[in-house]
Structures are given as C-alpha cells and as structure tokens.
Amino acid sequence: MSPGAGGEPDGGRRAVLKLGIGALGLGLAAVPAAPAIGYLLFPSGSKGGEAAFLPAGKRSALAGATPVRVDLYADKVDAWNKTPDVKLGSCWVLERDGALHAFSTVCPHLGCAVDFDAEAQKFKCPCHRSAFGLDGSVEAGPSPRPLDSLEIKEQDGLVAIRLVRYRQGVADKEPV
C-alpha cells in the first residue's frame, strides 16, 4: 500500500493539519475582535468618578463647627461622550476637634435629603423625622444607622472627598 492511498499514517496527518489551520484561523480572527468587544463594553464597568476622591474646596472655607454643604462634581465619561462637571452628590463637612468630618446628605433610612437645622444644631431628615447629632449619631426617628461618614483627604490646603453610596434601610453600612 502506498502512502496517500487512504492509509492510516496519511489520514492522521491531514486531521492534525486541519486542526492546526482551524486554530490559527480562530486566533487571527480574535485579534481584531477582542479590542472591538472591549470598546463596545467599556462603559459597563465605569462609575464615572464615583468612589474616587473628588475636589471639595479649600480647607479654610470648610473649617468651623457649623456644617457646610458641599456639592461634588466630576466628569462623566462613556464610550462616546465626555460631559464635564456633572453633580454626583453632596455631603456635609464640619470641623470637630481640629479634624474635618464629612457625612453624606442621603438619609440611611429611605434616601431622603438630610438638611442641617442651625437652630437645633442637628441634621434632620424631613421625610420620617430622623434626627442626627453633629457627630452623625442617630438622635431620633427610624433611621437604622448613623449618617454615612465619607473619607476625606487633605493636601496643600485643598480638601477632596471620596463619594460612596450606601444601601438604605439596613443597619450595616453596605456600599451599593
């Protein structure tokens, strides 16, 4: 029997060659497909500045025992657009014992906006009458936990705050 006339050794080589050429073709097709898929899916993992330190202002403007409401802005970027200075949220900043403290303006109960009552010297939620002390502790109402504190970074007289959103209505501080 001569090689190539349907014998076993020749048929095995053809199968290996077919598999090799198929694998090579698949690899070549994946080269342009991988970045294209990444480009199309880019915005799905982006939070657009949330959980990053965002500029809040000069330390001198935030110092003092009276809380200052600070709006936090960042650029929002998706796959095709960049929108500058989008408001992501707000926080209350005050100085206690020489250090700055920041609290979310979102009530931990149901997510209403918490305001500062200067006369009562308390943070108050208008929705369900939760009240919080200057240290963020619950003083009245149905809130399951204190106001959510936010991380602060100071450098060269400037203050930056890490904006994080937390789950409402639960006793533990769980990032969303």
Backbone torsions as a table, in degrees:
resi	resn	phi	psi	omega
1	MET	NA	132.5	-178.0
2	SER	-93.4	153.2	178.7
3	PRO	-63.3	141.5	177.3
4	GLY	92.3	-3.5	179.8
5	ALA	-95.7	35.9	178.7
6	GLY	89.8	12.3	178.7
7	GLY	-74.2	163.2	-175.5
8	GLU	-61.4	-47.9	-175.6
9	PRO	-60.6	-38.4	-177.2
10	ASP	-72.6	-39.0	179.3
11	GLY	-64.8	-35.3	178.2
12	GLY	-66.7	-37.7	179.7
13	ARG	-66.8	-40.7	179.7
14	ARG	-62.1	-41.3	180.0
15	ALA	-64.5	-41.5	178.9
16	VAL	-65.8	-42.4	177.8
17	LEU	-62.1	-42.2	178.4
18	LYS	-61.3	-44.0	178.3
19	LEU	-64.2	-43.0	-179.9
20	GLY	-62.9	-44.5	179.6
21	ILE	-67.1	-39.1	177.0
22	GLY	-62.7	-43.2	178.5
23	ALA	-65.0	-41.0	178.3
24	LEU	-62.7	-43.3	178.7
25	GLY	-63.3	-41.3	177.9
26	LEU	-63.1	-43.0	179.0
27	GLY	-62.1	-42.8	179.1
28	LEU	-66.2	-35.5	178.6
29	ALA	-70.0	-31.2	-178.3
30	ALA	-73.3	-24.6	-177.4
31	VAL	-58.3	-52.9	178.4
32	PRO	-80.1	-22.0	-176.6
33	ALA	-72.7	-37.3	-176.4
34	ALA	-61.2	-51.1	178.2
35	PRO	-65.3	-33.2	179.8
36	ALA	-64.6	-42.5	178.0
37	ILE	-65.6	-42.5	177.1
38	GLY	-60.3	-39.5	179.3
39	TYR	-64.8	-41.8	-179.3
40	LEU	-71.2	-31.4	-177.2
41	LEU	-94.4	-0.7	-174.7
42	PHE	-48.7	-50.4	-174.9
43	PRO	-68.0	-17.4	-175.2
44	SER	-63.3	-26.3	-179.2
45	GLY	-100.9	-1.4	-174.4
46	SER	-93.9	137.0	175.5
47	LYS	-106.1	3.7	173.6
48	GLY	61.4	49.0	174.4
49	GLY	99.0	-19.9	179.4
50	GLU	-65.7	141.6	-177.9
51	ALA	77.4	3.8	172.8
52	ALA	-101.4	161.5	175.2
53	PHE	-73.9	126.0	-178.6
54	LEU	-112.7	139.7	-179.2
55	PRO	-63.0	134.4	-178.2
56	ALA	-115.4	-19.3	179.5
57	GLY	132.6	-172.7	179.6
58	LYS	-79.4	145.0	-179.7
59	ARG	-61.1	-38.6	-178.3
60	SER	-61.2	-31.0	179.4
61	ALA	-77.5	-18.9	-176.5
62	LEU	-104.2	-7.5	-178.4
63	ALA	-72.8	148.2	177.3
64	GLY	127.1	158.0	-177.0
65	ALA	-78.7	-14.2	177.6
66	THR	-87.5	125.0	-178.8
67	PRO	-61.8	142.1	177.8
68	VAL	-115.5	129.0	177.5
69	ARG	-81.5	127.7	-178.3
70	VAL	-121.5	126.7	174.5
71	ASP	-89.9	136.6	-177.0
72	LEU	-109.4	127.8	-175.8
73	TYR	-121.4	152.3	173.3
74	ALA	-155.3	164.7	174.9
75	ASP	-80.6	132.3	175.4
76	LYS	-95.5	129.7	-178.7
77	VAL	-128.4	130.0	169.9
78	ASP	-122.2	-165.6	-173.3
79	ALA	-63.0	-30.1	-174.2
80	TRP	-122.9	-15.0	-174.1
81	ASN	-127.7	151.9	170.2
82	LYS	-129.2	118.7	179.9
83	THR	-109.7	114.5	-176.8
84	PRO	-77.5	149.8	172.3
85	ASP	51.4	60.7	175.8
86	VAL	-94.3	129.8	179.1
87	LYS	-71.4	120.3	179.9
88	LEU	-96.2	-23.5	-178.8
89	GLY	168.7	-172.8	-179.4
90	SER	-138.0	164.0	175.1
91	CYS	-151.1	164.1	174.8
92	TRP	-103.5	131.5	179.8
93	VAL	-122.4	132.8	175.5
94	LEU	-147.9	161.8	-179.6
95	GLU	-105.4	129.1	175.8
96	ARG	-136.0	129.6	178.8
97	ASP	54.6	38.3	176.1
98	GLY	80.8	-1.8	-179.2
99	ALA	-119.1	147.5	176.6
100	LEU	-82.7	143.6	176.9
101	HIS	-130.5	141.0	178.9
102	ALA	-124.6	138.2	178.5
103	PHE	-127.8	142.3	176.1
104	SER	-64.5	148.4	176.3
105	THR	-87.1	4.1	-179.2
106	VAL	-94.8	123.5	179.6
107	CYS	-66.8	132.2	179.8
108	PRO	-68.2	-12.0	-178.4
109	HIS	-74.1	-67.5	-177.7
110	LEU	-133.4	9.2	174.1
111	GLY	90.1	13.8	176.9
112	CYS	-70.5	163.4	179.3
113	ALA	-80.4	125.0	-180.0
114	VAL	-89.2	130.4	178.1
115	ASP	-110.5	164.9	176.5
116	PHE	-103.4	126.6	176.8
117	ASP	-97.5	103.5	-175.5
118	ALA	-64.1	-34.8	-179.0
119	GLU	-66.4	-44.8	-178.9
120	ALA	-86.6	-10.8	-176.6
121	GLN	55.6	45.9	179.8
122	LYS	-140.9	155.6	168.5
123	PHE	-87.5	134.6	-177.6
124	LYS	-131.6	140.7	174.6
125	CYS	-100.0	122.7	-177.2
126	PRO	-75.3	-14.2	-174.1
127	CYS	-76.5	-51.5	-174.3
128	HIS	-130.3	21.4	173.1
129	ARG	63.4	30.5	171.2
130	SER	-73.9	142.3	177.3
131	ALA	-131.2	143.7	-175.5
132	PHE	-131.4	141.4	176.6
133	GLY	-73.4	174.4	179.2
134	LEU	-64.7	-17.5	175.8
135	ASP	-92.1	3.5	178.6
136	GLY	89.6	-6.2	-176.8
137	SER	-69.7	149.8	179.5
138	VAL	-74.1	126.7	177.6
139	GLU	-112.6	-21.4	179.0
140	ALA	-162.4	158.1	172.9
141	GLY	93.8	-178.2	-172.7
142	PRO	-87.6	5.4	-177.2
143	SER	-58.4	129.9	-176.6
144	PRO	-77.6	-10.9	-178.9
145	ARG	-157.0	168.5	177.3
146	PRO	-64.4	171.6	173.6
147	LEU	-57.6	145.8	-179.4
148	ASP	-76.7	118.8	177.4
149	SER	-79.5	149.2	-178.9
150	LEU	-119.9	147.3	-177.9
151	GLU	-74.5	137.5	-179.0
152	ILE	-118.3	142.8	174.8
153	LYS	-129.1	129.5	178.1
154	GLU	-115.0	134.9	177.6
155	GLN	-153.5	125.3	177.3
156	ASP	54.6	40.8	177.9
157	GLY	79.1	2.8	178.8
158	LEU	-110.4	147.9	-177.3
159	VAL	-115.5	136.7	174.1
160	ALA	-127.7	146.0	-175.9
161	ILE	-127.5	136.7	176.6
162	ARG	-88.0	113.8	179.9
163	LEU	-86.4	120.0	177.3
164	VAL	-130.9	137.2	176.7
165	ARG	-98.2	141.2	-177.7
166	TYR	-120.8	153.3	179.4
167	ARG	-65.3	137.2	179.2
168	GLN	-93.9	154.8	173.5
169	GLY	81.7	7.6	178.9
170	VAL	-121.8	153.3	-176.0
171	ALA	-73.6	-28.4	-179.1
172	ASP	-93.2	149.3	179.3
173	LYS	-82.7	94.7	-176.4
174	GLU	-110.1	117.4	177.2
175	PRO	-61.8	144.5	178.8
176	VAL	-90.9	NA	NA
